[in-house]
Amino acid sequence: MRRRNISQYQLLKSGIDNKTLDSLKKNKNITLLTVEKLCRILNCTPNDVVKFKDD
């Protein structure tokens, strides 16, 4: 978001709700629909916003 100059307010205006923003901040699960919305807003691919790590 920082690299693209996108604020949380802009995400809210683009259809990402408060609950989802809270989940993102707390590294909780989000839906694929949310990943798609984020990618469209940020003009990126899922590989740019998703990172897998071993537990």
C-alpha angles and dihedrals in degrees: 000000000000093000091051095042092238117152129205087249090058090051090053091049089049095056105274107128129219094254091055092048089052090051090050092051091050094045091243126149121287131186127257087244088061091048089052092050092048091050092051092048094045094038093232142111129261089255088065094056105030125071124180120211135179118250 
